[in-house]
Amino acid sequence: MTDEIRRYLDKADHALIVAEDLIGQGHAPDSASKIYYAMFYAAKAKHC
């Protein structure tokens, strides 16, 4: 795995952690945004 892929996957993981925190605090719209970015970063990693 390249460093670039690892960075994107780390960003995706972090976005999911933040999304879980936000949903737990009742911030569903903000959580959805973070989930979108998690998918975006994972897709970027796939195309490296």
N, CA, C and O atoms as CSV, one atom per row, in Angstrom:
chain,resi,resn,atom,element,x,y,z
A,1,MET,N,N,0.842,-1.173,0.000
A,1,MET,CA,C,0.000,0.000,0.000
A,1,MET,C,C,0.890,1.241,0.000
A,1,MET,O,O,1.848,1.333,0.767
A,2,THR,N,N,0.562,2.177,-0.859
A,2,THR,CA,C,1.371,3.393,-0.942
A,2,THR,C,C,1.007,4.360,0.189
A,2,THR,O,O,-0.033,4.229,0.833
A,3,ASP,N,N,1.886,5.324,0.407
A,3,ASP,CA,C,1.623,6.350,1.422
A,3,ASP,C,C,0.382,7.160,1.067
A,3,ASP,O,O,-0.384,7.538,1.953
A,4,GLU,N,N,0.182,7.427,-0.197
A,4,GLU,CA,C,-0.981,8.205,-0.626
A,4,GLU,C,C,-2.279,7.469,-0.308
A,4,GLU,O,O,-3.229,8.067,0.199
A,5,ILE,N,N,-2.317,6.185,-0.603
A,5,ILE,CA,C,-3.504,5.384,-0.289
A,5,ILE,C,C,-3.742,5.373,1.212
A,5,ILE,O,O,-4.873,5.558,1.661
A,6,ARG,N,N,-2.687,5.158,1.993
A,6,ARG,CA,C,-2.800,5.133,3.452
A,6,ARG,C,C,-3.357,6.457,3.980
A,6,ARG,O,O,-4.198,6.458,4.879
A,7,ARG,N,N,-2.898,7.577,3.430
A,7,ARG,CA,C,-3.398,8.889,3.871
A,7,ARG,C,C,-4.893,9.026,3.596
A,7,ARG,O,O,-5.638,9.505,4.451
A,8,TYR,N,N,-5.335,8.609,2.411
A,8,TYR,CA,C,-6.760,8.696,2.091
A,8,TYR,C,C,-7.585,7.780,3.000
A,8,TYR,O,O,-8.658,8.165,3.464
A,9,LEU,N,N,-7.088,6.583,3.249
A,9,LEU,CA,C,-7.827,5.672,4.126
A,9,LEU,C,C,-7.861,6.180,5.565
A,9,LEU,O,O,-8.865,6.009,6.257
A,10,ASP,N,N,-6.795,6.791,6.010
A,10,ASP,CA,C,-6.778,7.394,7.346
A,10,ASP,C,C,-7.792,8.532,7.435
A,10,ASP,O,O,-8.487,8.673,8.441
A,11,LYS,N,N,-7.872,9.341,6.379
A,11,LYS,CA,C,-8.845,10.430,6.367
A,11,LYS,C,C,-10.269,9.871,6.376
A,11,LYS,O,O,-11.146,10.418,7.044
A,12,ALA,N,N,-10.497,8.796,5.646
A,12,ALA,CA,C,-11.819,8.163,5.638
A,12,ALA,C,C,-12.168,7.633,7.025
A,12,ALA,O,O,-13.287,7.828,7.499
A,13,ASP,N,N,-11.225,6.967,7.675
A,13,ASP,CA,C,-11.460,6.457,9.029
A,13,ASP,C,C,-11.778,7.588,10.000
A,13,ASP,O,O,-12.694,7.477,10.815
A,14,HIS,N,N,-11.026,8.665,9.909
A,14,HIS,CA,C,-11.255,9.796,10.806
A,14,HIS,C,C,-12.638,10.405,10.573
A,14,HIS,O,O,-13.331,10.755,11.528
A,15,ALA,N,N,-13.036,10.532,9.319
A,15,ALA,CA,C,-14.351,11.087,9.006
A,15,ALA,C,C,-15.458,10.214,9.603
A,15,ALA,O,O,-16.467,10.736,10.077
A,16,LEU,N,N,-15.279,8.900,9.583
A,16,LEU,CA,C,-16.289,8.007,10.166
A,16,LEU,C,C,-16.339,8.131,11.687
A,16,LEU,O,O,-17.419,8.071,12.275
A,17,ILE,N,N,-15.203,8.301,12.318
A,17,ILE,CA,C,-15.166,8.489,13.773
A,17,ILE,C,C,-15.914,9.767,14.144
A,17,ILE,O,O,-16.724,9.779,15.071
A,18,VAL,N,N,-15.634,10.832,13.416
A,18,VAL,CA,C,-16.322,12.100,13.681
A,18,VAL,C,C,-17.818,11.953,13.415
A,18,VAL,O,O,-18.633,12.476,14.175
A,19,ALA,N,N,-18.186,11.252,12.352
A,19,ALA,CA,C,-19.601,11.039,12.034
A,19,ALA,C,C,-20.313,10.312,13.172
A,19,ALA,O,O,-21.436,10.669,13.528
A,20,GLU,N,N,-19.677,9.309,13.739
A,20,GLU,CA,C,-20.283,8.586,14.862
A,20,GLU,C,C,-20.485,9.503,16.062
A,20,GLU,O,O,-21.517,9.443,16.730
A,21,ASP,N,N,-19.501,10.347,16.332
A,21,ASP,CA,C,-19.631,11.305,17.437
A,21,ASP,C,C,-20.792,12.271,17.174
A,21,ASP,O,O,-21.591,12.550,18.068
A,22,LEU,N,N,-20.874,12.769,15.958
A,22,LEU,CA,C,-21.925,13.728,15.620
A,22,LEU,C,C,-23.313,13.105,15.708
A,22,LEU,O,O,-24.236,13.728,16.233
A,23,ILE,N,N,-23.472,11.894,15.206
A,23,ILE,CA,C,-24.784,11.242,15.250
A,23,ILE,C,C,-25.190,10.978,16.700
A,23,ILE,O,O,-26.366,11.064,17.053
A,24,GLY,N,N,-24.207,10.657,17.525
A,24,GLY,CA,C,-24.490,10.439,18.942
A,24,GLY,C,C,-24.924,11.707,19.660
A,24,GLY,O,O,-25.602,11.645,20.686
A,25,GLN,N,N,-24.538,12.843,19.128
A,25,GLN,CA,C,-24.908,14.125,19.713
A,25,GLN,C,C,-26.176,14.707,19.064
A,25,GLN,O,O,-26.591,15.822,19.381
A,26,GLY,N,N,-26.777,13.938,18.159
A,26,GLY,CA,C,-28.013,14.377,17.522
A,26,GLY,C,C,-27.829,15.288,16.328
A,26,GLY,O,O,-28.751,16.019,15.965
A,27,HIS,N,N,-26.663,15.262,15.711
A,27,HIS,CA,C,-26.377,16.113,14.556
A,27,HIS,C,C,-26.342,15.285,13.275
A,27,HIS,O,O,-25.297,15.137,12.642
A,28,ALA,N,N,-27.499,14.752,12.908
A,28,ALA,CA,C,-27.568,13.864,11.742
A,28,ALA,C,C,-27.107,14.529,10.437
A,28,ALA,O,O,-26.345,13.913,9.692
A,29,PRO,N,N,-27.535,15.757,10.133
A,29,PRO,CA,C,-27.085,16.351,8.860
A,29,PRO,C,C,-25.561,16.507,8.789
A,29,PRO,O,O,-24.962,16.255,7.743
A,30,ASP,N,N,-24.943,16.914,9.877
A,30,ASP,CA,C,-23.488,17.043,9.886
A,30,ASP,C,C,-22.820,15.678,9.792
A,30,ASP,O,O,-21.770,15.526,9.167
A,31,SER,N,N,-23.441,14.696,10.419
A,31,SER,CA,C,-22.914,13.334,10.344
A,31,SER,C,C,-22.963,12.811,8.910
A,31,SER,O,O,-22.024,12.165,8.442
A,32,ALA,N,N,-24.051,13.092,8.229
A,32,ALA,CA,C,-24.185,12.651,6.833
A,32,ALA,C,C,-23.091,13.255,5.962
A,32,ALA,O,O,-22.563,12.596,5.067
A,33,SER,N,N,-22.761,14.498,6.229
A,33,SER,CA,C,-21.694,15.155,5.485
A,33,SER,C,C,-20.364,14.431,5.694
A,33,SER,O,O,-19.629,14.194,4.735
A,34,LYS,N,N,-20.058,14.086,6.929
A,34,LYS,CA,C,-18.808,13.373,7.225
A,34,LYS,C,C,-18.803,11.993,6.576
A,34,LYS,O,O,-17.762,11.537,6.103
A,35,ILE,N,N,-19.951,11.328,6.549
A,35,ILE,CA,C,-20.036,10.008,5.909
A,35,ILE,C,C,-19.778,10.141,4.408
A,35,ILE,O,O,-19.114,9.294,3.809
A,36,TYR,N,N,-20.305,11.207,3.805
A,36,TYR,CA,C,-20.031,11.466,2.390
A,36,TYR,C,C,-18.523,11.576,2.157
A,36,TYR,O,O,-17.978,10.973,1.233
A,37,TYR,N,N,-17.859,12.362,3.017
A,37,TYR,CA,C,-16.422,12.536,2.840
A,37,TYR,C,C,-15.662,11.234,3.072
A,37,TYR,O,O,-14.646,10.997,2.418
A,38,ALA,N,N,-16.122,10.399,3.969
A,38,ALA,CA,C,-15.480,9.102,4.175
A,38,ALA,C,C,-15.537,8.284,2.886
A,38,ALA,O,O,-14.550,7.659,2.495
A,39,MET,N,N,-16.696,8.293,2.230
A,39,MET,CA,C,-16.827,7.564,0.963
A,39,MET,C,C,-15.946,8.192,-0.118
A,39,MET,O,O,-15.323,7.485,-0.910
A,40,PHE,N,N,-15.900,9.520,-0.142
A,40,PHE,CA,C,-15.075,10.220,-1.121
A,40,PHE,C,C,-13.606,9.838,-0.965
A,40,PHE,O,O,-12.938,9.512,-1.946
A,41,TYR,N,N,-13.100,9.879,0.284
A,41,TYR,CA,C,-11.694,9.542,0.516
A,41,TYR,C,C,-11.410,8.074,0.190
A,41,TYR,O,O,-10.347,7.752,-0.341
A,42,ALA,N,N,-12.338,7.200,0.499
A,42,ALA,CA,C,-12.144,5.782,0.167
A,42,ALA,C,C,-12.092,5.592,-1.344
A,42,ALA,O,O,-11.287,4.808,-1.846
A,43,ALA,N,N,-12.948,6.306,-2.066
A,43,ALA,CA,C,-12.925,6.213,-3.532
A,43,ALA,C,C,-11.628,6.770,-4.097
A,43,ALA,O,O,-11.070,6.212,-5.042
A,44,LYS,N,N,-11.146,7.866,-3.523
A,44,LYS,CA,C,-9.852,8.422,-3.961
A,44,LYS,C,C,-8.733,7.404,-3.743
A,44,LYS,O,O,-7.854,7.248,-4.590
A,45,ALA,N,N,-8.772,6.717,-2.611
A,45,ALA,CA,C,-7.740,5.714,-2.322
A,45,ALA,C,C,-7.777,4.593,-3.344
A,45,ALA,O,O,-6.733,4.090,-3.760
A,46,LYS,N,N,-8.973,4.203,-3.748
A,46,LYS,CA,C,-9.118,3.115,-4.704
A,46,LYS,C,C,-8.513,3.469,-6.061
A,46,LYS,O,O,-8.054,2.591,-6.792
A,47,HIS,N,N,-8.516,4.745,-6.388
A,47,HIS,CA,C,-8.053,5.152,-7.713
A,47,HIS,C,C,-6.619,5.684,-7.714
A,47,HIS,O,O,-6.194,6.327,-8.674
A,48,CYS,N,N,-5.893,5.423,-6.663
A,48,CYS,CA,C,-4.472,5.845,-6.625
A,48,CYS,C,C,-3.601,4.830,-7.339
A,48,CYS,O,O,-2.384,5.006,-7.414
